[in-house]
Amino acid sequence: MVRHTPIEAANASAKAQPPVPPAVKPGKGYTLEPDVHLWVDEQIFEEDVRAVLRMMRPNTRERLAGWKEYRTGGAHFRVTVSWDDEFQITSPDTNLAVPHMTEVMETLLVGSCRGQDEQNVKDEFELYRSVVRDLYQRLEQRETCYE
């Protein structure tokens, strides 16, 4: 019995393997590489389009469930409010685009105070009242523009 070192055993095993057949070459004038690059470019483009659409139309699950949405924004922010049919049907005010507008604004405002756990309740809610007072003043100013 002949003993081989691990390197000799690996070399002997490699020699015992059948040779790998050469790659089949396509017909004359055909190059595979540009076609593969074109396919990859198309796939990347399609994924980019899907990503942009997801950014433009968030809340896919809610929309598929029949939810309505209202979108607005300013120079440096965007706001999207989504709601279901029951929320809209139970709204006392039908003159606004968003049903239960007061409840929606309250939900956005209350809880948005930074460090609310370190503040006492009076200070936190005074901050919310100052936001509402500022909003009231802005509405007053905007109304004068239309008079």
N, C-alpha and C positions, 0 to 999 in steps of 0.2 A: 504494500500500500504506500503510495506516494503522498506525502503531506505537502500542501501548498500554503504559502502565506496568503492572507486575505486579499492582497493586491493581485497575486497570481491567479487566485480563484475567480476574482472579478473579471480579469482579462480573459480567462478561459471561457467564462460564461458569456461574455460579449461576443467572442469568436463563434460560439455555438449558435447564436441567434441567426435566423435567416436574414438575408440582406433586405433592407427597406427598398421597395420599388421606387424608381424615380417618379417625381410628380408628373401628372399628365399635363401636358402643355396644350393650351387652347389653340384653335386654328390661327392661321396667319392673319396678322393685322388686328387681333383681338387682345386688348390689355385689360386685365382684371382690376388693377389698382385704381384707376380713375372712377370706375363704376362703384367700387367699395366706398371711396371717399364721397362720392355723390350721395350714396345711400346714407352714410353717417351724417353728412351735412343736413339731409332732409329730416332725419330722425331728431337731430339736435334742434332744428328750426321748429318742428312740430311740438317738441317738449317746451321750448321757449314760449310758443303761442299758448299752450295749455297753462303755463305758469302765469302769463299775463292775464289770461281770462280768469283764473282763480283769484288773482289780486283784484281785478275789476269787479268780479261778482262773487263776493264772499258769501258765507252762510248757505251753501248749496243744499244741505239737508233741510233747512227751514223752507227754502224756496220750493223744493220738491214736495214738501208737506203742505204747500198752499199758503205759506206765510206771505204777507205783504211787507214791503220795506220802503223806507223814505231815506234818501241820502242827501246830505248837504255838507258844506265845509267852508272854510275860510282859506286865506293864503297859506297857512301852515298847518292845517288840520283837516280831518275828514270825520264825519259822524254818520253812522248808519243805524237806524232803528228798525227792527223787524218785529212783527206781531202776527198772531194767528187770527182766524175769523172770530172766535169767541171774544177775544179782547176788543175787536172792532165793533161787534154787535152790541156789547154792553157799554159802549162809550156814550156818556151823556151829551157830548159835544160832537156834532157831525160837521162843523164848519172848518175844522183844522185837518190838515193832511195826516197828522199822527193822532190816533185815538188816545184818550186819557193822557193828554199832553202834560197836565200837572203831575200825574203819577210818574210819567217817564222822566220829567225834569227832576223831580224829587229823588228818584232812584239814581239818576246820574250824579246829583249833587251830594246827597247824604252818603257819607262813607268815603268821599274823595279827599278828605283832609289828610295831609301828610302828618305822620306822627300822632294820629288821633288817639292812640293808646296812651300816649304820654300827656295828653291835654285833658283838662276837666271838661265835662259835658257842656257847661255854659260857654266856655271859650270856643269850643268846636262849633256849636250851633250859632254863636255870634258871627263866626266866620261865614257860615252858610247864609245868614241873614244879610251880611254885607255884600255877598255875591248877588243876592236877589235885589237888594237896593240898587246896586250898580246896573243890573239888568233893567230895572224900572227906569232909571235915568237915561239909559241908552234908548229905550223905547220912546220916552218923551222927546228926546233929541231927534230921533228918526221921524216921529210923527210931524214935527215942525217942518221937516223937509218937504212934506207932501201938502202942506197947507198953503 
